[in-house]
Amino acid sequence: MSKTGLTVKALMEALDGAVHGLVAAPRGLGGLVRTAVVADEDGTVPPAALVVIPSGATALAVRAERQGASAVAATGDDADGLRDLGLPVLSVDPSIGPDEFAALARSVLEADPTESRHGDLFSLAQTVATLTGGIVSVEDAAGQVLAYSASSEGADALRRQTILGRGCPESFLAHMREWGVNERIWAGEVVEVAERPDLGAARRLVVGIRAGERALGTIWVQVGDRPLAPASAQVLHGAARLASVHVMRANSGARSTGRDTEELAVGLLTGAFDTDALARHLGADPSTPVSVVALALRGPEADLPWRLDQAAEITSVYAAAYRRDALVIPACGLLYVLLPATTGRSPAAWTGELVQVLRDNLGTPVQAAVAGTAPRMRAVPSLKKVASRTLDVVADRPERRVTAFEEVRSSVVLRDLFDTLADTPRLRDDRLDALDGEQRRSLSAFLDAFGDVTAAAGRLHVHPNTLRHRVRRICSLTGLDLDDADQRLLAAITLRA
């Protein structure tokens, strides 16, 4: 049992992909968890425990609550059935058994203070596992395990030895040296290590984690029950770049977290602070042109914060592979990606690939807006507004996965105009207030069709003579002169606003 423990929130963040979501948290996520156990009919629950409920045994959750559990975890319908419990309820990846999930949680909780600084790496390892379809471990330069993903039945003997022994067996490290794998890793390659049944090792990919010329560690992806994703090498390159930041921060004992960096990066979007100074602090060149992309998750509002965290992890890996100095910034319920100008694939093409990956892995509709390229960092706030406006315009058109601002410029500008009109009530034709809903729809259709009664009537599903009668009645009620171009324009703007 951990002497100090972690809050439910911190434990969830460390377990990341092994937890599919938060079903309920009636008293928040601040409760302390010191151990993790699997509930059974005869056992007692230690205080401050995360209790894993086996399939079909939801009645045990009530007993766990009475005995002082801090949270419970279950899969699928079982988790949904515990919404009324007075504890946080975690929904677990159904491919992970209760015993394995409890062991994974304990490994996080029982890490010593030095190891606990690698919490971000557990999250990263799970994200890499999700994106590659493999089984992931992160090791330091000496082969000691820093973090790993939840594993399925496909884990090989070498993986089990590595996790249980907290490090890669020396026999395998010796073979690595003999095969010349290390030289290729530190040259920046993603290296394929062939299957070796005699060593209990399935096929693997490995990439080095580096800071300049300094070797910090490695990320391993073992092939499990299914083939690795075609983009696995790209994913590993991005993950290695992110891991170097996490490892250096952990090794230095720095208290600054990824969340601190996110909060500083929000300043680049809002322009509330010295943009150039913030850019330099975050390792970006303030004078470099930067493309601005925004992502929106169109799922249930209650699930949005959790899904947004998952989306940020996946996006960070892909963005780091695309541009080493890319920034991924969650803000205002959206994800913003700042991509310093580069040659090669356009931001729109890269964004299309990312949206597909997010849709596939999150199981929720995702839309993206490519706002354009700011000539330097201080111009980013204006493009941030353009990106969010673009997403507003296409929100009711989920088939549009990636939209460039230029494609919907008129709609975006009109929305800004309507917002201005809403703040200035006198800038409208108040004579139209006398119209009912049907009359307003009829006049709108007539104006949108440029006075083509047949086309407008078809859109309204009424006879053309019916629409002619309505238009004459509207003009009589309001005094509107539809032969006057100015009056037509003002009427159309008023109805749209």
C-alpha positions as CSV (number, residue, x, y, z in Angstrom):
1,M,0.0,0.0,0.0
2,S,1.2,3.5,-0.8
3,K,2.1,5.6,2.2
4,T,1.1,8.8,0.5
5,G,-1.3,7.8,-2.3
6,L,-2.7,9.8,-5.2
7,T,-6.0,11.6,-5.7
8,V,-8.5,9.9,-7.9
9,K,-7.9,12.5,-10.5
10,A,-4.1,12.0,-10.5
11,L,-4.5,8.2,-10.7
12,M,-6.9,8.5,-13.6
13,E,-4.5,10.7,-15.5
14,A,-1.7,8.2,-14.9
15,L,-3.8,5.3,-16.0
16,D,-5.2,7.3,-19.0
17,G,-6.1,4.9,-21.8
18,A,-6.8,2.0,-19.4
19,V,-9.7,4.1,-18.2
20,H,-12.3,4.8,-20.9
21,G,-14.2,7.5,-19.0
22,L,-15.6,8.8,-15.7
23,V,-19.2,7.6,-15.2
24,A,-19.9,9.6,-12.0
25,A,-18.1,11.7,-9.4
26,P,-20.8,13.0,-6.9
27,R,-18.2,14.3,-4.5
28,G,-15.4,15.2,-7.0
29,L,-12.1,13.6,-7.7
30,G,-10.1,14.8,-4.7
31,G,-10.3,11.7,-2.6
32,L,-7.1,9.9,-1.8
33,V,-6.3,6.4,-3.2
34,R,-3.6,4.3,-1.5
35,T,-4.1,0.9,-3.0
36,A,-6.2,-1.0,-5.5
37,V,-8.0,-4.3,-5.0
38,V,-10.4,-6.6,-6.8
39,A,-13.7,-7.0,-5.0
40,D,-14.8,-10.5,-3.9
41,E,-17.6,-12.0,-1.8
42,D,-15.4,-12.9,1.2
43,G,-12.7,-10.2,1.3
44,T,-12.7,-6.9,3.1
45,V,-11.8,-3.6,1.4
46,P,-8.8,-1.6,2.7
47,P,-9.5,2.0,3.5
48,A,-8.8,4.5,0.7
49,A,-8.9,1.8,-1.9
50,L,-9.8,1.8,-5.6
51,V,-12.0,-1.3,-5.8
52,V,-12.3,-3.1,-9.2
53,I,-15.7,-4.7,-9.6
54,P,-15.7,-8.0,-11.6
55,S,-18.3,-8.4,-14.4
56,G,-21.8,-9.1,-13.0
57,A,-20.8,-8.3,-9.4
58,T,-22.0,-4.7,-9.1
59,A,-23.6,-5.5,-5.7
60,L,-20.1,-5.6,-4.2
61,A,-19.7,-1.9,-5.0
62,V,-22.2,-0.9,-2.3
63,R,-20.2,-2.9,0.3
64,A,-17.0,-1.3,-0.9
65,E,-18.5,2.1,-0.3
66,R,-19.6,1.2,3.2
67,Q,-16.1,-0.1,4.0
68,G,-14.4,3.2,3.1
69,A,-13.4,2.8,-0.6
70,S,-12.3,5.9,-2.4
71,A,-13.5,4.9,-5.8
72,V,-14.7,1.9,-7.8
73,A,-13.9,0.8,-11.4
74,A,-15.9,-1.5,-13.7
75,T,-16.5,-2.1,-17.4
76,G,-19.3,-1.2,-19.8
77,D,-22.8,-1.7,-18.5
78,D,-21.6,-2.6,-15.0
79,A,-20.0,0.9,-14.7
80,D,-23.1,2.6,-16.0
81,G,-25.2,0.7,-13.5
82,L,-23.2,2.3,-10.6
83,R,-24.1,6.0,-11.4
84,D,-26.0,6.4,-8.2
85,L,-23.1,5.2,-6.0
86,G,-21.7,7.9,-3.7
87,L,-18.2,7.4,-5.1
88,P,-16.3,8.2,-8.3
89,V,-17.0,5.4,-10.8
90,L,-14.4,4.7,-13.5
91,S,-15.2,2.9,-16.7
92,V,-12.4,0.5,-17.5
93,D,-11.2,-0.7,-20.9
94,P,-13.0,-4.0,-21.4
95,S,-9.9,-5.7,-22.8
96,I,-8.2,-5.4,-19.5
97,G,-9.1,-8.0,-16.8
98,P,-9.9,-6.9,-13.2
99,D,-6.7,-8.4,-11.8
100,E,-4.6,-6.7,-14.4
101,F,-6.2,-3.3,-14.0
102,A,-5.8,-3.5,-10.2
103,A,-2.1,-4.5,-10.6
104,L,-1.6,-1.6,-13.1
105,A,-3.2,0.8,-10.6
106,R,-1.0,-0.5,-7.8
107,S,2.2,-0.1,-9.8
108,V,1.4,3.6,-10.2
109,L,0.5,4.0,-6.5
110,E,3.5,2.1,-5.2
111,A,6.1,3.9,-7.3
112,D,8.7,5.7,-5.2
113,P,8.8,9.6,-5.3
114,T,11.3,9.6,-8.1
115,E,9.2,7.2,-10.2
116,S,6.0,9.1,-9.5
117,R,7.4,12.1,-11.4
118,H,7.0,9.9,-14.5
119,G,3.2,10.0,-14.3
120,D,3.0,11.8,-17.7
121,L,4.9,9.0,-19.2
122,F,2.2,6.4,-18.2
123,S,-0.3,8.5,-20.1
124,L,2.0,8.8,-23.1
125,A,2.7,5.1,-23.1
126,Q,-1.0,4.3,-23.2
127,T,-1.6,6.8,-26.0
128,V,1.2,5.2,-28.1
129,A,-0.4,1.8,-27.4
130,T,-3.7,3.1,-28.6
131,L,-2.3,4.6,-31.8
132,T,0.0,1.7,-32.8
133,G,-2.1,-1.2,-31.6
134,G,0.9,-2.5,-29.7
135,I,2.1,-3.0,-26.1
136,V,4.3,-0.2,-24.9
137,S,7.0,0.4,-22.4
138,V,9.2,3.4,-21.7
139,E,12.7,2.7,-20.3
140,D,15.6,4.9,-19.2
141,A,19.1,4.8,-20.8
142,A,20.0,1.9,-18.4
143,G,17.0,-0.2,-19.4
144,Q,15.0,0.5,-16.2
145,V,11.3,0.8,-16.7
146,L,9.8,4.3,-16.3
147,A,6.3,3.6,-17.6
148,Y,4.2,1.2,-19.5
149,S,0.8,0.7,-21.1
150,A,-1.9,-1.8,-20.0
151,S,-1.2,-5.1,-21.8
152,S,-3.5,-7.7,-23.2
153,E,-3.1,-11.4,-23.5
154,G,-0.6,-10.7,-26.3
155,A,2.2,-9.7,-24.0
156,D,5.3,-11.9,-24.4
157,A,7.6,-13.4,-21.9
158,L,10.2,-10.6,-22.3
159,R,7.5,-8.0,-21.6
160,R,6.4,-9.8,-18.4
161,Q,10.0,-10.2,-17.2
162,T,10.7,-6.5,-17.9
163,I,7.7,-5.2,-16.0
164,L,8.1,-7.6,-13.1
165,G,11.8,-7.0,-12.8
166,R,11.4,-3.2,-13.4
167,G,13.9,-3.4,-16.2
168,C,14.9,-5.1,-19.4
169,P,16.7,-8.4,-18.7
170,E,20.5,-8.1,-19.2
171,S,20.5,-11.1,-21.6
172,F,18.3,-9.2,-24.0
173,L,20.3,-6.0,-23.6
174,A,23.4,-7.9,-24.5
175,H,21.8,-9.2,-27.7
176,M,20.7,-5.7,-28.5
177,R,24.4,-4.6,-28.3
178,E,25.4,-7.6,-30.5
179,W,22.8,-6.8,-33.2
180,G,23.9,-3.1,-33.4
181,V,20.5,-1.9,-32.5
182,N,21.7,0.7,-30.1
183,E,23.8,2.5,-32.7
184,R,20.8,2.8,-35.0
185,I,18.5,4.0,-32.2
186,W,20.8,6.8,-31.2
187,A,21.2,7.7,-34.9
188,G,17.5,8.6,-34.8
189,E,15.9,5.6,-36.5
190,V,12.8,3.7,-35.5
191,V,14.4,0.2,-35.4
192,E,12.5,-3.1,-36.0
193,V,13.7,-5.9,-33.8
194,A,12.8,-9.3,-35.2
195,E,11.0,-11.9,-33.3
196,R,13.2,-14.2,-31.1
197,P,11.2,-17.1,-29.7
198,D,14.4,-18.4,-28.0
199,L,14.4,-15.2,-25.9
200,G,10.7,-15.1,-25.4
201,A,10.5,-12.0,-27.5
202,A,7.9,-11.1,-30.2
203,R,8.6,-8.6,-32.9
204,R,9.2,-5.0,-31.6
205,L,9.8,-1.5,-32.7
206,V,12.0,0.8,-30.7
207,V,13.0,4.5,-30.8
208,G,15.4,6.4,-28.8
209,I,14.5,9.3,-26.5
210,R,17.2,12.0,-26.8
211,A,17.9,15.6,-25.8
212,G,20.4,16.7,-28.4
213,E,23.2,14.2,-28.3
214,R,22.2,13.0,-24.8
215,A,20.6,9.5,-24.6
216,L,17.7,9.6,-22.2
217,G,15.9,6.3,-22.8
218,T,13.8,4.3,-25.3
219,I,10.2,3.6,-26.2
220,W,9.4,0.0,-27.1
221,V,6.3,-1.2,-28.9
222,Q,5.7,-5.0,-28.9
223,V,3.5,-6.5,-31.5
224,G,0.5,-8.1,-29.7
225,D,-2.6,-9.9,-30.9
226,R,-3.0,-7.7,-34.0
227,P,-0.6,-6.0,-36.5
228,L,0.8,-2.6,-35.7
229,A,-0.8,0.4,-37.4
230,P,0.9,1.6,-40.6
231,A,1.7,4.9,-39.0
232,S,3.5,3.4,-36.0
233,A,7.0,4.7,-36.9
234,Q,5.5,8.2,-37.2
235,V,3.8,7.9,-33.9
236,L,7.0,6.7,-32.2
237,H,9.0,9.7,-33.6
238,G,6.4,12.1,-32.1
239,A,6.2,10.2,-28.8
240,A,10.0,10.3,-28.4
241,R,10.0,14.0,-28.8
242,L,7.4,14.4,-26.1
243,A,9.0,11.8,-23.8
244,S,12.3,13.7,-23.8
245,V,10.5,16.7,-22.2
246,H,8.8,14.5,-19.6
247,V,12.1,12.6,-18.7
248,M,14.2,15.7,-18.4
249,R,11.6,17.3,-16.2
250,A,11.3,14.3,-14.0
251,N,15.1,13.8,-13.7
252,S,15.5,17.4,-12.7
253,G,12.8,17.2,-10.1
254,A,11.1,20.3,-11.6
255,R,7.7,21.0,-10.3
256,S,6.5,22.6,-13.6
257,T,3.9,20.3,-15.2
258,G,2.4,19.9,-18.6
259,R,-0.6,21.7,-17.1
260,D,1.6,24.7,-16.3
261,T,2.8,24.8,-19.8
262,E,-0.7,24.6,-21.2
263,E,-1.7,27.6,-19.0
264,L,1.2,29.6,-20.3
265,A,0.4,28.6,-23.9
266,V,-3.1,29.9,-23.6
267,G,-1.5,33.3,-23.4
268,L,-0.4,32.9,-27.0
269,L,-4.0,32.4,-28.0
270,T,-5.5,35.3,-26.0
271,G,-2.8,37.9,-26.5
272,A,-3.4,38.9,-22.9
273,F,0.4,38.9,-22.2
274,D,3.6,39.6,-24.0
275,T,3.2,37.1,-26.8
276,D,6.9,37.2,-27.9
277,A,8.1,36.6,-24.4
278,L,5.7,33.7,-23.9
279,A,6.7,32.2,-27.2
280,R,10.4,32.2,-26.3
281,H,9.6,30.7,-22.9
282,L,7.8,27.9,-24.6
283,G,10.7,27.3,-27.0
284,A,9.1,28.9,-30.1
285,D,10.5,31.5,-32.3
286,P,8.1,34.5,-32.1
287,S,9.1,35.8,-35.6
288,T,8.3,32.5,-37.4
289,P,5.1,32.3,-39.4
290,V,2.7,29.8,-37.7
291,S,-0.4,28.0,-39.0
292,V,-3.4,27.8,-36.6
293,V,-5.6,24.8,-36.5
294,A,-8.6,24.3,-34.1
295,L,-10.3,21.0,-33.3
296,A,-13.8,20.5,-31.8
297,L,-15.2,17.3,-30.3
298,R,-18.9,17.0,-31.1
299,G,-19.7,14.5,-28.3
300,P,-21.9,14.7,-25.2
301,E,-21.1,17.7,-23.1
302,A,-20.8,15.6,-19.9
303,D,-18.0,13.6,-21.5
304,L,-16.2,16.5,-23.1
305,P,-13.4,17.2,-20.5
306,W,-12.3,13.6,-20.5
307,R,-12.4,13.2,-24.2
308,L,-10.6,16.5,-24.7
309,D,-7.7,15.2,-22.5
310,Q,-7.5,12.1,-24.6
311,A,-7.6,14.1,-27.8
312,A,-4.9,16.4,-26.6
313,E,-2.6,13.4,-25.9
314,I,-3.2,11.9,-29.4
315,T,-2.8,15.3,-31.1
316,S,0.4,16.1,-29.2
317,V,2.0,12.9,-30.4
318,Y,1.0,13.5,-34.0
319,A,1.9,17.2,-33.9
320,A,5.3,16.4,-32.4
321,A,6.0,14.0,-35.3
322,Y,4.9,16.6,-37.8
323,R,6.8,19.5,-36.3
324,R,9.2,19.2,-33.3
325,D,8.2,22.7,-32.1
326,A,4.4,22.4,-32.6
327,L,2.2,23.5,-29.7
328,V,-1.1,21.8,-28.7
329,I,-3.2,24.0,-26.4
330,P,-6.6,23.1,-24.9
331,A,-8.7,26.2,-24.4
332,C,-12.4,27.1,-24.2
333,G,-13.5,23.5,-24.9
334,L,-11.4,23.3,-28.1
335,L,-8.0,22.1,-29.0
336,Y,-5.7,24.6,-30.8
337,V,-2.6,23.5,-32.7
338,L,0.2,26.0,-33.6
339,L,2.3,24.7,-36.4
340,P,5.4,26.7,-37.3
341,A,5.7,27.1,-41.0
342,T,7.2,24.2,-42.8
343,T,7.7,22.7,-46.3
344,G,6.2,19.4,-47.3
345,R,2.7,18.4,-46.4
346,S,0.3,21.3,-46.0
347,P,-1.3,21.8,-42.6
348,A,-4.7,21.0,-44.2
349,A,-3.5,17.5,-45.4
350,W,-1.9,16.8,-42.0
351,T,-5.1,18.0,-40.2
352,G,-7.2,15.6,-42.3
353,E,-5.1,12.7,-41.3
354,L,-5.2,13.7,-37.6
355,V,-9.1,14.1,-37.6
356,Q,-9.4,10.6,-39.0
357,V,-7.1,9.2,-36.3
358,L,-9.1,11.1,-33.6
359,R,-12.4,9.8,-34.9
360,D,-11.1,6.3,-35.1
361,N,-9.7,6.2,-31.6
362,L,-12.1,8.4,-29.7
363,G,-15.3,7.1,-31.3
364,T,-16.7,10.6,-31.4
365,P,-17.2,13.1,-34.3
366,V,-14.3,15.5,-34.6
367,Q,-14.1,18.6,-36.8
368,A,-11.2,20.8,-37.6
369,A,-10.7,24.3,-38.9
370,V,-7.6,25.6,-40.6
371,A,-7.6,29.3,-39.9
372,G,-4.6,30.3,-42.0
373,T,-1.0,31.3,-41.2
374,A,0.0,34.1,-38.9
375,P,3.1,36.0,-40.1
376,R,4.4,35.9,-36.5
377,M,3.3,34.7,-33.1
378,R,1.7,38.0,-32.0
379,A,-0.9,37.6,-34.8
380,V,-2.1,34.2,-33.5
381,P,-4.9,35.6,-31.3
382,S,-6.8,37.0,-34.3
383,L,-6.5,33.7,-36.1
384,K,-7.6,31.9,-32.9
385,K,-10.9,33.7,-33.2
386,V,-11.2,32.9,-36.9
387,A,-10.7,29.2,-36.2
388,S,-13.4,29.1,-33.4
389,R,-15.8,31.0,-35.7
390,T,-15.2,28.6,-38.5
391,L,-16.0,25.7,-36.2
392,D,-19.2,27.4,-35.2
393,V,-20.3,27.7,-38.8
394,V,-19.8,24.0,-39.6
395,A,-21.1,22.7,-36.2
396,D,-24.3,21.5,-37.8
397,R,-22.5,19.9,-40.8
398,P,-20.7,16.9,-39.3
399,E,-19.8,15.6,-42.7
400,R,-17.3,18.5,-43.0
401,R,-14.2,17.1,-41.2
402,V,-11.7,19.8,-42.2
403,T,-12.7,23.3,-43.2
404,A,-10.5,26.1,-44.2
405,F,-11.6,29.6,-43.3
406,E,-11.5,30.7,-46.9
407,E,-14.2,28.1,-47.7
408,V,-16.7,29.7,-45.2
409,R,-15.4,33.3,-45.1
410,S,-18.8,34.8,-45.9
411,S,-20.6,32.8,-43.2
412,V,-18.0,33.7,-40.6
413,V,-18.1,37.4,-41.4
414,L,-21.9,37.4,-41.3
415,R,-21.8,35.9,-37.8
416,D,-19.5,38.6,-36.6
417,L,-21.9,41.2,-38.2
418,F,-24.9,39.6,-36.5
419,D,-23.1,39.7,-33.1
420,T,-22.5,43.4,-33.6
421,L,-26.1,43.9,-34.5
422,A,-27.3,42.0,-31.4
423,D,-25.3,44.5,-29.3
424,T,-26.8,47.5,-31.1
425,P,-30.6,46.9,-31.2
426,R,-31.3,50.1,-33.2
427,L,-29.4,48.7,-36.2
428,R,-32.3,46.7,-37.4
429,D,-35.8,47.0,-39.0
430,D,-38.1,46.9,-35.9
431,R,-41.2,46.8,-38.2
432,L,-40.6,43.1,-38.6
433,D,-41.3,42.5,-34.9
434,A,-45.0,42.5,-35.9
435,L,-44.5,39.2,-37.9
436,D,-45.2,35.8,-36.5
437,G,-42.9,32.8,-37.1
438,E,-44.5,31.6,-40.3
439,Q,-44.4,35.1,-41.8
440,R,-40.8,35.5,-40.9
441,R,-39.9,32.2,-42.5
442,S,-41.8,33.1,-45.6
443,L,-40.2,36.5,-46.0
444,S,-36.7,35.0,-45.4
445,A,-37.3,32.3,-48.1
446,F,-38.6,35.0,-50.5
447,L,-35.6,37.2,-49.9
448,D,-33.1,34.4,-50.0
449,A,-34.5,33.3,-53.4
450,F,-34.1,36.9,-54.8
451,G,-37.9,37.2,-55.2
452,D,-38.2,33.9,-57.1
453,V,-41.7,32.9,-55.8
454,T,-41.6,29.4,-57.3
455,A,-38.2,28.5,-55.8
456,A,-39.1,30.0,-52.4
457,A,-42.5,28.3,-52.3
458,G,-40.8,25.0,-53.1
459,R,-38.4,25.4,-50.2
460,L,-41.3,26.1,-47.9
461,H,-43.5,23.3,-49.4
462,V,-46.4,25.6,-50.2
463,H,-48.1,26.7,-53.4
464,P,-46.6,29.8,-55.1
465,N,-50.0,31.6,-54.8
466,T,-50.0,31.0,-51.0
467,L,-46.5,32.6,-50.7
468,R,-47.6,35.6,-52.9
469,H,-50.5,36.2,-50.5
470,R,-48.2,36.0,-47.5
471,V,-45.7,38.4,-48.9
472,R,-48.5,40.9,-49.8
473,R,-49.9,40.5,-46.2
474,I,-46.4,41.1,-44.7
475,C,-45.9,44.3,-46.7
476,S,-49.3,45.5,-45.6
477,L,-48.6,44.8,-41.9
478,T,-45.1,46.4,-41.9
479,G,-45.2,49.0,-44.6
480,L,-42.2,47.3,-46.1
481,D,-41.4,48.2,-49.7
482,L,-39.7,45.2,-51.4
483,D,-39.0,47.3,-54.5
484,D,-36.6,49.3,-52.4
485,A,-33.1,47.7,-52.5
486,D,-32.1,49.2,-49.1
487,Q,-35.2,48.0,-47.4
488,R,-34.8,44.5,-48.8
489,L,-31.2,44.4,-47.6
490,L,-32.1,45.6,-44.1
491,A,-35.0,43.2,-43.9
492,A,-32.7,40.3,-44.8
493,I,-30.1,41.2,-42.3
494,T,-32.7,41.7,-39.5
495,L,-34.2,38.3,-40.2
496,R,-30.8,36.6,-40.2
497,A,-29.7,38.3,-37.1
